[in-house]
């Protein structure tokens, strides 16, 4: 369909203005719709490169988080974890899901959401199993080679802004070392 917009003005006043038979308010609506569609398209074109860059950063860090990890240090509410307890902690990340076990027993399972474009990088756990099932924990993280460090507030608390855990703050701070990287994905043909 092709529109040709012209205005004809009759001498009798503004109520007789038409756009090929379309009344002025309808013509204004059409023009606003076209303008809004153009602006939405322009905004989408401007946002797409930033979204693609952010999406690549998420993929990169999620790939780095995959595999089996052993805890090397940790503290909860400012209290350091004992060495025997550290040796029992294991974290396995597959896709967007992480499972943490203690002495082979489920500690928690969560769906991960990360934003590596934030400073510090943010990580959210939506708990799907374990003692905090159904709750969300907000945290921050760093991943550097074979080391993953995270700090989380207790469920429902604000996101930490630094990697500390002090008595009474309800935070957990942990450092993990990669024990076994995830198996590479099979090549798709």
Secondary structure by P-SEA (a helix, b strand, c coil): cbbbbbbbbccccccccccccccaaaaaaaaaaaaaaaaaaaaaaaaaaaaaaaaaaaaaaaaaaccbbbbcccccccccccaaaaaabbbbbcccbbbbbccccccbbbbbbbbcccccbbbbbcccccccccbbbbbcccccccccccccccccccccccccccccccccccccccccccccccccc
